[in-house]
Amino acid sequence: MANKSNNLVGITGEYFVCAELGKRGILALLTPKNNPLFDIVAVTPDASRTISIQVKTMSERNNLGWKLGSNVCERKNNPFLYTILVNLTGQEIEYYIYEYDTLSERVENVYNEYLRTPKRDGGKRKDIDFRWFDFKNFTKEDLARKNNWDILGF
């Protein structure tokens, strides 16, 4: 997907997540484009569990990780809201599955550490409107989320 637009990369990630959920017997429905908080509504066939999922996709042309808006650090306190980070950079598609607020806290901690680290010239870093979350920031707990669909509670 080297020459594809960001929109196409994002939509591709959403469809891959829907397909994975479908393989697990979960009905996954895409929301209208540019829904501000989530991209997918997922529900069990008997409607006993419904969740919302935000999808963030990293394509092969991206070597900096997932670029997230600064609002990702705002907690939602919603136990039915999840984020799935989709990695399209390798031979196999990888999914890192988080409760929304868990990812929010992780990204905030990584960003705060970035701000505390002086620039090469010793100067202070400025606050920016986005947050990077990359494999270099992953802990063992982050790596344990890879393809761990049980986190969604289905």
MARBA-3410 file (N, C-alpha, C, O; in Angstrom, 1 decimal):
154
0.8,-1.2,0.0,0.0,0.0,0.0,0.9,1.3,0.0,0.5,2.3,0.6 ~ 2.0,1.2,-0.6,3.0,2.3,-0.6,2.5,3.6,-1.1,2.9,4.6,-0.6 ~ 1.7,3.6,-2.1,1.3,4.8,-2.8,-0.2,5.1,-2.5,-0.9,5.8,-3.4 ~ -0.7,4.7,-1.4,-2.2,4.9,-1.2,-2.4,6.1,-0.2,-1.5,6.5,0.5 ~ -3.5,6.7,-0.3,-3.8,7.8,0.5,-4.1,7.4,2.0,-4.3,6.2,2.2
-4.0,8.3,2.9,-4.2,8.0,4.3,-5.6,7.5,4.5,-5.9,6.6,5.3 ~ -6.6,8.1,3.7,-8.0,7.6,3.9,-8.1,6.2,3.5,-8.8,5.4,4.2 ~ -7.5,5.8,2.4,-7.5,4.4,2.0,-6.9,3.4,3.0,-7.4,2.4,3.2 ~ -5.7,3.9,3.5,-5.1,3.1,4.5,-6.0,2.9,5.8,-6.1,1.8,6.3 ~ -6.6,4.0,6.2,-7.5,3.9,7.4,-8.7,3.0,7.1,-9.0,2.2,8.0
-9.3,3.2,6.0,-10.5,2.3,5.7,-10.1,0.9,5.6,-10.8,0.0,6.0 ~ -8.9,0.6,5.0,-8.4,-0.7,4.9,-8.3,-1.4,6.2,-8.7,-2.5,6.5 ~ -7.7,-0.6,7.2,-7.6,-1.2,8.6,-8.9,-1.5,9.2,-9.1,-2.5,9.9 ~ -9.9,-0.6,8.9,-11.3,-0.8,9.5,-11.9,-2.1,8.9,-12.5,-2.9,9.6 ~ -11.7,-2.3,7.6,-12.3,-3.5,7.0,-11.6,-4.8,7.5,-12.2,-5.8,7.7
-10.2,-4.7,7.7,-9.5,-5.9,8.3,-10.0,-6.2,9.7,-10.2,-7.4,10.0 ~ -10.3,-5.2,10.5,-10.8,-5.4,11.9,-12.2,-6.0,11.7,-12.5,-7.0,12.5 ~ -13.1,-5.5,10.9,-14.4,-6.1,10.7,-14.3,-7.6,10.3,-15.1,-8.4,10.7 ~ -13.4,-7.9,9.4,-13.2,-9.3,8.9,-12.8,-10.2,10.0,-13.3,-11.3,10.2 ~ -11.8,-9.7,10.9,-11.4,-10.5,12.0,-12.5,-10.8,13.0,-12.6,-11.9,13.5
-13.3,-9.8,13.2,-14.4,-9.9,14.1,-15.5,-10.9,13.5,-16.0,-11.8,14.2 ~ -15.7,-10.8,12.2,-16.6,-11.7,11.5,-16.1,-13.1,11.6,-17.0,-14.0,11.8 ~ -14.8,-13.4,11.5,-14.3,-14.7,11.6,-14.6,-15.3,13.0,-14.6,-16.5,13.2 ~ -14.8,-14.4,14.0,-15.0,-14.8,15.4,-16.5,-14.8,15.7,-16.9,-15.0,16.9 ~ -17.4,-14.7,14.7,-18.8,-14.7,14.9,-19.4,-13.4,15.5,-20.5,-13.5,16.0
-18.7,-12.3,15.3,-19.2,-11.0,15.8,-19.6,-10.2,14.6,-18.9,-10.1,13.6 ~ -20.8,-9.6,14.7,-21.3,-8.7,13.7,-20.6,-7.4,13.9,-20.6,-6.7,14.9 ~ -19.9,-6.9,12.9,-19.1,-5.6,12.9,-19.6,-4.7,11.8,-19.6,-5.1,10.7 ~ -20.0,-3.5,12.2,-20.6,-2.6,11.3,-19.8,-1.3,11.3,-19.5,-0.7,12.4 ~ -19.4,-0.8,10.1,-18.7,0.4,10.0,-19.7,1.6,10.3,-20.8,1.5,9.8
-19.2,2.6,11.0,-20.0,3.8,11.2,-19.8,4.7,10.0,-18.9,4.5,9.2 ~ -20.7,5.7,9.8,-20.5,6.7,8.8,-19.1,7.3,8.9,-18.5,7.5,10.0 ~ -18.5,7.7,7.7,-17.2,8.2,7.7,-17.0,9.4,8.6,-17.9,10.2,8.8 ~ -15.8,9.5,9.2,-15.4,10.6,10.1,-16.2,10.7,11.4,-16.4,11.8,11.9 ~ -16.8,9.6,11.8,-17.4,9.6,13.2,-16.2,10.0,14.1,-15.2,9.3,14.1
-16.4,11.0,15.0,-15.3,11.5,15.8,-14.7,10.5,16.8,-13.5,10.7,17.1 ~ -15.4,9.6,17.3,-14.9,8.8,18.4,-14.6,7.3,18.0,-13.7,6.7,18.5 ~ -15.5,6.7,17.2,-15.3,5.3,16.9,-15.7,5.0,15.4,-16.4,5.8,14.8 ~ -15.1,3.9,14.9,-15.3,3.6,13.5,-16.2,2.3,13.3,-16.8,2.2,12.2 ~ -16.3,1.5,14.3,-17.0,0.2,14.2,-17.8,0.0,15.4,-17.5,0.3,16.5
-19.0,-0.5,15.2,-19.9,-1.0,16.2,-19.9,-2.5,16.1,-20.2,-3.1,15.0 ~ -19.6,-3.2,17.2,-19.5,-4.7,17.1,-20.5,-5.3,18.1,-20.6,-4.8,19.3 ~ -21.2,-6.3,17.7,-22.3,-6.9,18.5,-22.3,-8.4,18.4,-22.1,-8.9,17.3 ~ -22.6,-9.1,19.5,-22.8,-10.5,19.4,-24.1,-10.8,18.6,-25.0,-10.0,18.6 ~ -24.2,-12.0,18.0,-25.4,-12.3,17.3,-26.7,-12.3,18.1,-27.8,-12.0,17.6
-26.6,-12.5,19.4,-27.8,-12.5,20.3,-28.0,-11.1,20.9,-28.8,-10.9,21.8 ~ -27.1,-10.1,20.5,-27.2,-8.7,21.0,-26.9,-8.6,22.5,-27.4,-7.7,23.2 ~ -26.2,-9.6,23.1,-26.0,-9.5,24.5,-24.8,-8.6,24.9,-24.6,-8.2,26.0 ~ -23.9,-8.3,23.9,-22.8,-7.4,24.1,-22.6,-6.6,22.9,-22.5,-7.1,21.8 ~ -22.5,-5.3,23.1,-22.2,-4.3,22.0,-21.1,-3.4,22.5,-21.1,-2.9,23.6
-20.1,-3.2,21.6,-19.0,-2.3,21.9,-18.7,-1.4,20.7,-19.2,-1.7,19.6 ~ -18.0,-0.4,21.0,-17.5,0.6,19.9,-16.0,0.5,19.8,-15.3,0.4,20.8 ~ -15.5,0.6,18.6,-14.1,0.4,18.3,-13.6,1.6,17.5,-14.1,1.9,16.4 ~ -12.5,2.2,17.9,-11.8,3.1,17.1,-10.6,2.4,16.5,-10.0,1.6,17.2 ~ -10.4,2.6,15.2,-9.3,1.9,14.5,-8.2,2.9,14.1,-8.6,3.9,13.5
-7.0,2.6,14.3,-5.9,3.4,13.9,-4.9,2.5,13.1,-4.5,1.5,13.6 ~ -4.6,2.9,11.9,-3.8,2.0,11.0,-2.5,2.6,10.6,-2.4,3.8,10.3 ~ -1.5,1.8,10.7,-0.1,2.2,10.3,0.2,1.4,9.0,0.1,0.2,9.0 ~ 0.6,2.2,7.9,0.9,1.5,6.7,2.4,1.3,6.5,3.2,1.8,7.3 ~ 2.7,0.6,5.5,4.2,0.2,5.2,5.0,1.5,5.0,6.2,1.4,5.2
4.5,2.6,4.5,5.3,3.7,4.3,5.5,4.6,5.6,6.2,5.6,5.5 ~ 5.0,4.1,6.7,5.1,4.8,7.9,6.1,4.1,8.8,5.8,3.0,9.2 ~ 7.2,4.7,9.1,8.1,4.1,10.0,8.2,4.8,11.4,9.1,4.5,12.1 ~ 7.3,5.7,11.7,7.2,6.4,12.9,6.2,5.9,13.9,6.1,6.5,15.0 ~ 5.4,4.9,13.5,4.4,4.4,14.4,3.0,5.0,14.1,2.8,5.4,13.0
2.1,4.9,15.1,0.8,5.4,14.9,0.7,6.9,15.2,1.2,7.2,16.3 ~ 0.2,7.7,14.3,0.1,9.1,14.6,-1.3,9.3,15.1,-2.3,9.1,14.4 ~ -1.4,9.8,16.3,-2.7,9.9,17.0,-3.0,11.4,17.3,-2.0,12.1,17.6 ~ -4.2,11.8,17.3,-4.5,13.2,17.7,-4.3,13.4,19.2,-4.3,12.4,19.9 ~ -4.0,14.6,19.6,-3.7,14.9,21.0,-4.9,14.5,21.9,-4.7,14.3,23.1
-6.1,14.5,21.3,-7.3,14.2,22.1,-7.3,12.7,22.5,-8.2,12.4,23.4 ~ -6.4,11.9,22.0,-6.4,10.5,22.4,-6.1,10.4,23.9,-6.4,9.4,24.6 ~ -5.5,11.4,24.5,-5.1,11.4,25.9,-6.3,11.8,26.8,-6.1,11.8,28.1 ~ -7.4,12.1,26.3,-8.6,12.4,27.1,-9.3,11.1,27.4,-9.8,10.5,26.5 ~ -9.4,10.8,28.7,-10.1,9.6,29.1,-11.6,9.7,28.8,-12.2,10.8,28.9
-12.3,8.6,28.4,-13.7,8.6,28.1,-14.5,7.9,29.2,-15.7,8.1,29.3 ~ -13.8,7.1,30.1,-14.5,6.4,31.2,-15.7,5.6,30.6,-16.8,5.6,31.2 ~ -15.5,4.9,29.5,-16.5,4.1,28.9,-15.9,2.7,28.7,-15.1,2.5,27.9 ~ -16.4,1.8,29.5,-15.9,0.4,29.4,-16.3,-0.4,28.1,-15.8,-1.5,27.9 ~ -17.1,0.2,27.3,-17.5,-0.4,26.0,-16.8,0.2,24.8,-17.2,0.0,23.7
-15.7,1.0,25.1,-15.0,1.7,24.0,-13.6,1.2,23.9,-12.9,1.1,25.0 ~ -13.2,0.8,22.7,-11.9,0.1,22.5,-11.2,0.8,21.4,-11.8,1.5,20.5 ~ -9.8,0.7,21.3,-9.1,1.1,20.2,-8.2,-0.1,19.7,-7.6,-0.8,20.5 ~ -8.2,-0.3,18.4,-7.4,-1.3,17.8,-6.4,-0.6,16.9,-6.7,0.1,15.9 ~ -5.1,-0.9,17.2,-4.0,-0.4,16.4,-3.7,-1.4,15.3,-3.3,-2.6,15.7
-3.8,-1.1,14.1,-3.6,-2.1,13.0,-2.2,-1.8,12.4,-2.0,-0.6,12.0 ~ -1.4,-2.8,12.2,-0.1,-2.6,11.6,-0.1,-3.4,10.3,-0.1,-4.6,10.2 ~ 0.0,-2.6,9.2,0.1,-3.2,7.9,1.5,-3.2,7.3,1.7,-3.3,6.1 ~ 2.5,-3.0,8.2,3.9,-2.8,7.7,4.6,-4.1,7.4,5.6,-4.1,6.6 ~ 4.2,-5.2,7.9,4.9,-6.5,7.8,4.2,-7.4,6.8,3.2,-7.0,6.1
4.7,-8.6,6.8,4.1,-9.7,5.9,2.7,-10.0,6.4,1.8,-10.3,5.6 ~ 2.5,-10.0,7.8,1.2,-10.4,8.3,0.6,-9.1,9.0,1.3,-8.3,9.5 ~ -0.7,-9.0,9.0,-1.4,-7.9,9.6,-1.4,-8.2,11.1,-1.7,-9.3,11.6 ~ -1.0,-7.2,11.9,-1.0,-7.3,13.4,-2.1,-6.3,13.9,-2.3,-5.2,13.4 ~ -2.7,-6.8,15.0,-3.7,-6.0,15.7,-3.3,-5.9,17.2,-3.1,-6.9,17.9
-3.2,-4.6,17.7,-2.9,-4.4,19.1,-4.2,-3.8,19.7,-4.6,-2.7,19.3 ~ -4.8,-4.5,20.6,-6.1,-4.3,21.1,-6.1,-3.7,22.5,-5.5,-4.3,23.4 ~ -6.7,-2.5,22.7,-6.7,-1.8,23.9,-8.1,-1.4,24.3,-8.9,-1.1,23.5 ~ -8.3,-1.3,25.6,-9.4,-0.5,26.1,-9.1,0.9,25.9,-7.9,1.3,26.0 ~ -10.0,1.7,25.5,-9.7,3.1,25.0,-8.9,3.8,26.1,-7.8,4.4,25.8
-9.3,3.8,27.3,-8.6,4.6,28.4,-7.3,4.0,28.7,-6.4,4.8,29.1 ~ -7.1,2.7,28.5,-5.7,2.1,28.8,-4.8,2.7,27.7,-3.7,3.1,28.1 ~ -5.2,2.7,26.5,-4.3,3.3,25.4,-4.1,4.8,25.7,-3.0,5.3,25.5 ~ -5.1,5.4,26.1,-5.0,6.9,26.4,-3.9,7.1,27.4,-3.1,8.0,27.2 ~ -3.9,6.4,28.5,-2.9,6.5,29.5,-1.5,6.2,29.0,-0.6,6.9,29.3
-1.4,5.1,28.2,-0.1,4.7,27.7,0.5,5.8,26.8,1.6,6.2,27.0 ~ -0.4,6.4,25.9,0.1,7.4,25.0,0.5,8.7,25.8,1.5,9.3,25.5 ~ -0.3,9.0,26.7,0.0,10.2,27.6,1.3,10.0,28.3,2.1,11.0,28.3 ~ 1.6,8.8,28.8,2.8,8.6,29.5,4.0,8.7,28.6,5.1,9.3,28.9 ~ 3.9,8.1,27.4,5.0,8.2,26.4,5.2,9.6,26.0,6.4,10.0,25.9
4.1,10.4,25.8,4.3,11.8,25.3,4.9,12.6,26.4,5.8,13.4,26.2 ~ 4.5,12.4,27.7,5.1,13.2,28.8,6.6,12.9,28.9,7.4,13.8,29.2 ~ 7.0,11.6,28.7,8.4,11.3,28.7,9.1,12.0,27.6,10.3,12.5,27.8 ~ 8.5,12.0,26.4,9.1,12.8,25.3,9.3,14.2,25.6,10.4,14.8,25.4 ~ 8.3,14.9,26.3,8.4,16.3,26.6,9.5,16.5,27.7,10.2,17.5,27.7
9.7,15.5,28.6,10.8,15.7,29.6,12.2,15.5,29.1,13.1,16.0,29.7 ~ 12.3,14.9,27.9,13.6,14.6,27.3,14.1,15.8,26.5,13.4,16.3,25.6 ~ 15.2,16.4,26.9,15.7,17.6,26.2,16.0,17.3,24.7,16.3,16.2,24.4 ~ 15.8,18.4,23.9,16.2,18.3,22.5,17.8,18.1,22.4,18.5,18.2,23.5 ~ 18.3,17.8,21.3,19.7,17.6,21.1,20.5,18.8,21.5,21.6,18.7,22.1
20.0,20.0,21.3,20.7,21.2,21.7,20.5,21.6,23.2,20.9,22.6,23.7 ~ 19.8,20.7,23.9,19.5,20.9,25.3,18.3,21.7,25.6,17.9,21.9,26.8 ~ 17.6,22.2,24.6,16.4,23.0,24.8,15.2,22.2,25.1,15.2,20.9,25.1 ~ 14.2,22.8,25.5,12.9,22.2,25.9,12.0,21.9,24.7,12.0,22.7,23.8 ~ 11.4,20.8,24.7,10.5,20.4,23.6,9.1,21.2,23.8,8.7,21.5,24.9
8.5,21.5,22.6,7.3,22.2,22.6,6.1,21.2,22.5,6.3,20.1,21.9 ~ 5.0,21.6,23.1,3.8,20.8,23.0,3.3,20.8,21.5,3.3,21.9,20.9 ~ 2.9,19.7,21.0,2.4,19.6,19.6,1.0,19.0,19.6,0.6,18.4,20.6 ~ 0.3,19.0,18.5,-1.1,18.6,18.4,-1.3,17.1,18.1,-2.4,16.7,17.8 ~ -0.3,16.4,18.1,-0.4,14.9,17.8,0.5,14.2,18.7,1.4,14.7,19.3
0.3,12.8,18.8,1.1,12.0,19.6,1.5,10.8,18.8,0.7,10.2,18.1 ~ 2.8,10.4,18.8,3.3,9.2,18.2,3.2,8.1,19.2,3.6,8.3,20.4 ~ 2.8,6.9,18.7,2.9,5.7,19.6,3.6,4.6,18.7,3.0,4.2,17.7 ~ 4.8,4.3,19.1,5.6,3.4,18.2,6.1,2.2,19.0,6.0,2.1,20.2 ~ 6.6,1.2,18.3,7.0,-0.1,18.9,8.2,0.2,19.9,8.3,-0.6,20.8
9.0,1.2,19.6,10.1,1.5,20.6,9.5,1.8,22.0,10.3,1.8,23.0 ~ 8.3,2.3,22.0,7.6,2.6,23.3,6.9,1.4,23.9,6.4,1.5,25.0 ~ 6.8,0.3,23.2,6.0,-0.8,23.7,6.7,-1.5,24.9,7.9,-1.7,25.0 ~ 5.8,-1.9,25.8,6.2,-2.7,27.0,5.8,-4.1,26.7,5.2,-4.4,25.7 ~ 6.1,-5.0,27.7,5.7,-6.4,27.5,4.2,-6.5,27.5,3.6,-7.3,26.8
3.5,-5.6,28.3,2.1,-5.6,28.3,1.5,-5.1,27.0,0.4,-5.7,26.6 ~ 2.1,-4.2,26.3,1.6,-3.8,25.0,1.8,-4.9,24.0,0.9,-5.2,23.2 ~ 2.9,-5.6,24.0,3.2,-6.7,23.1,2.2,-7.9,23.4,1.8,-8.6,22.4 ~ 1.8,-8.0,24.6,0.8,-9.1,24.9,-0.6,-8.8,24.3,-1.4,-9.7,24.3 ~ -0.8,-7.6,23.9,-2.1,-7.2,23.3,-2.2,-7.6,21.8,-3.3,-7.6,21.2
-1.1,-8.0,21.2,-1.0,-8.4,19.8,-2.0,-9.5,19.5,-1.9,-10.6,20.1 ~ -3.0,-9.3,18.7,-3.9,-10.3,18.2,-4.7,-10.9,19.4,-5.2,-12.0,19.3 ~ -4.8,-10.2,20.5,-5.5,-10.7,21.7,-6.9,-10.3,21.7,-7.3,-9.3,22.4 ~ -7.7,-10.9,20.9,-9.1,-10.5,20.7,-10.0,-10.7,21.9,-11.1,-10.2,22.0 ~ -9.5,-11.5,22.9,-10.2,-11.8,24.1,-10.4,-10.5,24.9,-11.4,-10.3,25.7
-9.6,-9.5,24.7,-9.7,-8.2,25.4,-11.0,-7.6,25.2,-11.5,-6.8,26.0 ~ -11.6,-7.8,24.0,-12.9,-7.2,23.7,-14.1,-7.8,24.4,-15.2,-7.2,24.4 ~ -13.9,-8.9,25.1,-14.9,-9.4,26.0,-16.0,-10.2,25.3,-17.1,-10.4,25.8 ~ -15.7,-10.7,24.1,-16.7,-11.5,23.3,-16.5,-13.0,23.6,-17.2,-13.8,23.1
END
